[in-house]
Structure formats: C-alpha cells, structure tokens
Amino acid sequence: MNTTSPLKQRQRFAVIDLEGVLLPELWIAIADYTDVDALRITTRDEPDYDILMAHRMQALSKHDITVPTIKKALRDVKPLAGAYEFLLKLRSVMPLVILSDTFEQLALPLMAQLGWPTLMCHTFVLNDNEIVDYKLRTTDQKAKAVAAFQSLNYKVVAAGDSYNDVTMLSKADIGILFRASENVLTEYPELPSCTEYEDLLHLLTAES
C-alpha cells in the first residue's frame, strides 16, 4: 500500500475569527468600562491595522489604562449567544483554530468559556502592568495561516466579520462573512455572508 500519496479528498480545517464572531468586541468593552470613546474604533471601521493600533496605543497611554484595568473591563464578557454551541458542533466534525488580531493578554482568559480552542493572536509588550508596545505574530497572519494549512493538504474553511478578515476569507477554500458591518458587505459583495450560527455551520460543513 502506498502511504505517501496525497489524500484525494482533502480533510477540512476551520479557521474562525474571534471578536464579532464568537465574542463581543473586546475594545468596545474596554471603552465602556473606562469611558474612553477613542477605543470604540475597531477593525470593522478601520481597514488599516497599523493606524488602528497606533490610535489605540495613544489612547491607552493618555488615559493610563493598564493591564489590571483591562482585566476588570473584560471580566464580565461572555461569548455571543449560541457561539459556544456552534464551536462545539464545528469541532466535532473538523479541527479548527481561532485566528485573531487580538492580544493574548485580552483574549486568553476568555478561552475557557469557549472550551479552550487553540488561539493564534498577537501580544502586548509590558513594563510591569503598563502596555508600552505590541508585537504582531507576523504580518497578515490570518492569510498566512490559511496558506500553511492548505500546504498540508487541508481544505480550509473560514469565517470572519471585519476588514482584517478579508484576506483570510479570500484565501480560504470557503470564506464566509458573519454578521459583518454594512460597509464591509458593500465593499466585498463577492464573499458569501450570513447572520445565524446554524447557517454558518451549514456553509462551513456543506459538501462541495
């Protein structure tokens, strides 16, 4: 038996965005807690991630927002209604990772509520509890991760909601916009979209 030939029917691998798909927008939760409106801008509004993060870093510094403050702001954040059940069903039929442009200091404590899926994201640079900088895992990490899984002969299915998900969704074999803002839907009409977890699960698992 030849065990070295590639699989004729590729196994599926799911890559899912975090904020807006499984969790509420974490920066908005921080803005609500600190009453700093400058932190309300997200990747649903600003397509340039570097500009967005420069804006956020300036706001964190100006208002002395530290890691303990952020932890307090996020302690009551819960998954979106139905997100845990959706993730459980999806993980029962294929492997998956959460691909997010969030930061481990923000999101990692919340992963228990989602059943501890694998999370790939970025990290803050800290001086004690002060956030002084941030480090990207790599530029355009979402699309690069999709390409890496495809190189392992996986059929990659993906879901996201924001500008920073578009390259991931376009690179994936199946890419779905989920509860995306009107501006994203208008600019990328070629990407299929839905708003309910049941429909998203069907689109990601349907045979094609």
N, C-alpha and C positions, 0 to 999 in steps of 0.2 A: 504494500500500500504506500502510495506517495503521500507523505505528510507535509511536504514543503510547498505544495501548490497553493496559491491564494484561494480563499473561500469564494465560491461562485456567487453566493448570495450573502452580501455583507451584513454583518450584525449592526444593529443600530446603537448609537451613543447619543445621549441627550446633553445639551449644554443650555442652561437656563440662567437668565439674568435674575438678580435678587430684588432690588428696590423697584417697586411698581408692579412686580410680577408675583412675588411671594411675600414681601414685607412692604409696609408703607415707606415713603421716602424718609430716610433717617435724618437728612439735613433739615427737612421741614420740622421734624420732631424736635431737633435741637433749637431751631429758630423759635418754635412755640415756647419751649421751656425758658430760653434766655431772652426772649422778646427782641431778638436781633433779626430784623426783616431782611438784611443783606444775605442771610443764609438760606433764604427761601428759593433762590435760583437753583435749578437742578439741570441734569442732562436732558431733561425734556424741554428745557428752554434755551440752553446754550450749547451749540454743537461743538465748540472748541474747548476740549477738556482742560488744556493748559490755562486758558483765560478763566475758565470757571474755578479752577483750583487756586489761581492767584487771587481771585476775588474772595474765596473762602478763607485762605490763609491770612489775608489782610484783616478780615472781619474777626477771626479768632484772636489775632494779636491785639487789635484795637479794643476789644471788649474783654480781654483777659479770660477767654474761655479755655479751660484746661481739661485734661482727661477726666478727673473726678466729676466735673460739671457735665461733661458729655455722658458719662455713665449714668448720672442721675436723670439726665434728659431722656435716655433710652430705656430706663429700667421697666417702664410700663408698656413698651412697644410689643405688640402681638402680631403674629402672621395675619395676612389678609384672610378674610373668611373663606374657607374652602381650600386654602393653599396647602396646608399640611396633608389633607386627604388626597389632593391632586398629586403631590410629590410622592406620597406613599404608593399610589397606583402606578405612577410612571416608573418608579424604582423597581416595581415588581416585574416589569417586562423588559427593562433595559438599564444598563449602567448610566450614571449621569454625574455631572459636576455643576456646581454653581459658579458661573463666571461673572465677576462683578468688578466695577471700578470703585467700589467702596474700600474701606480700610479695615484691617483685621481688628484694630482696637475698637471700632464701632460695631462690626457685624459678628465677630466670633462669639461673643457672649450670647447672641440671639440664636445660634445654630441649634441649641438643644431643643428649642421649640419646633424646629423643622425636622427633628430626628437625626441630627448630626450628619447632614450631607457634606461631601467634600466641597470646600470653599477655596477658590483661587481669586485672590484680590491683591490690593496694594498694602503699604504700611506707612505709618507716620514715623517721623524722626522726633524723638522726645529728648528734652532736657529736664530731668525729673518728670513732672507732670505737664510741663509746657510743650505744646506742639510747635516745633521750630521749622519743620520741613516735612516733605513727604517723598516717598520712594515708589516709583512705579515698578511692578514686577518686570514689565517690558512694555515698550510702546505697542499699541494696538494688540494687546494681549488676547482679546477675545477672538479675533480673526486668526491669529497665530495658533491658538489652541485648537480651533476648528481644523485648521490645516494639518496640525500634528496628529489629531485623531483620525483624520482621513488618510494620512500616510500609513496608519496602522490598519488600513482597510476597513474602517468603520464607515457606515452611512450616518452622517451627523445630522441630527435634528435639533433645532434651536428655537428659543422664544425670548423676546425682549420687548421693551416698550419705548426706548429713547433713541436719540441721535447716536449715542455711543454704542448702540447695539447693531446699527445698520450694517457695518462691515461684517460682523459675525453672522447676521441673518442672510446676507447676500452670499457669503462664502459657504454656508451650510448647504447640505443637500435639500433640506426642508427648513425654511426660516419663517417664523410666524411673529407678527406684531401682536402683542397682547395688551389691551387697554391703553393703547398709545394715544398721545395727545393729537388734537386735530391738525396741528402744524406738521407733525411727523407723518401722519396718514396722508396728508395732502402732498407732501414732498416725495413720498415713496409709495405711490399707488401700485407699483408692481409687486409689493410684498403683501401676501395674504394677511388678514387680520381677524381677530375675534375678541370677545369680551368676557366669555364664560369659560371656566376651567373644564367643563365637560366637553366643550367644542375644541378647546386647546388640546386636551388629551386625545381626542379623536384624530385631529390633524397631525399630531406628532407620531401616532402609532398606526395610522391607516396604511394598509399595504398599497404599494405603488410600483 
